């Protein structure tokens, strides 16, 4: 039980920081090359990588990688829609749903 909690926490930290980094990089793009958004995005992305390395040290790559990448895609899609007002089509949401199904299958397969 404690291992599952640790795995979940490390994954969520990595995904949250990765998504935050992507948001900040987007906000800082097209501006002065050294702006606070780009620096913050790089820092968040680097910290996300540290947590991801901790995940890799304790868990299977075949489970960790799809979960981190899939959840990050879901997070950045939602963030792009909510924060930046980007249009997310039905087909995009269908892809998000398929990602959720795939991540669930991976997580369920791991716990079996």
Buried (B, 14 or more C-beta within 10 A) or exposed (E): EEEEEBBEEBBEBBBBBBBBBBBBBBBBEEEEEEBEBBEBBBBBBEBBBEBBEBBBEEBEEEBBBBBBBBBBBBBBBEBBBEEEEEEBEEEBEEBBEEBEEEBEEBBEEBEE
